[in-house]
């Protein structure tokens, strides 16, 4: 691979400093680009392409990372004397993130290089524009949209595929904050998915102008918004809890009926 092809990642890497989320995002985009995003993965065992090939691993602040370098020149500078494998950034992201492993670029460099957490590898693997840029600030929504929640709950009750709904206010590192609705469903078949999509379309019309709303599937164990909702957000609609409610009291507030005569 030519120096010009690897130079984009190395150039972006030099721009990354604490708090420069725009530069970090540019680095992720370089890694996600097949023409410029190749990295030299350091193999602890085996040879490139062999069944026993195994990436190196390192731990930083309790999180696992696979080390790599960004060019043949950096490989030489690192002093690595075992095998290596040249891989597209997208491919290595798809390999690492399901095991919750990140990628560490040029750990031998002055300052220790730059780590890409597994959550950002997931974004690279799935498409950077499909998920918000981290680190995310997550909280209960402070904005009041009771009409939307009421209509959405009503429509959810009429949609048998929906088990429950949760909500979160998401503030990405880059981009506008938005309201996220967590969809917990019984059935992920195409007809069920279509019914849930229709439910959202029927409800979204009462959302105030300028308030972005997004949805996440509560089955996605790798989504940071879903992980926060499961840990910190109670459902605002829960079909099973609704079904378990006691019947409404009748006139007389539950006292036995008055007996006539003595």
GIMO-V720990 format. One line per field, one symbol per residue. phi: phi as a letter, one per 40 degrees, with the letter a starting at -180 (. if undefined). psi: psi as a letter, one per 30 degrees, with the letter a starting at -180 (. if undefined). burial: # if it has 16 or more other C-alpha atoms within 10 Angstrom, else .. A space follows every 50 residues. Layout:
phi=???
psi=???
burial=???
//
This chain:
phi=.cccccccccccccccbdgccccccccccccccdcbbcbcccccbgbdgc cccbccaabbfgbcbbcabbacccccccgcbbcabcbcdccccccccccf bcbbcfcccdgggbcbcccccccccchdccbcccccbbacccccbccccc ccccccccbdcccabbaabbbccbhccacbbcbbbcbbcdccccccccdc ccbccccddgccbbbbcccccbcccccccccbbcccbadccccccccccc dhfgccccccgb
psi=kleeeffeeeeeeffklkfifeeeeeeeeeefjeffgkljkkkelalkfl fgkkllllkkhgkkkkkllgleeeeeffgkgallkkkkeeeeeeeeefgh kakjkhfflkfgakkjlfefeeeeefjeffllklkkkklkkfkjieeeee eeeeeefgjffkelklllkkjleklkllkkkkjjlfkgleeeeeeeeeee effffgkkkfjkkllkkffjffkeeeeeeeefkkkfkjeeeeffkllkkl kfgfllkkkkl.
burial=.....#####.##..#....#.###########..########....#.. ..###.#......#########.##.......############.##..# ########....#############..#...###.#.##........##. ###.###.#.#############...#########......#..##..## ..#............###....####..#...#.#.###........... ............
//
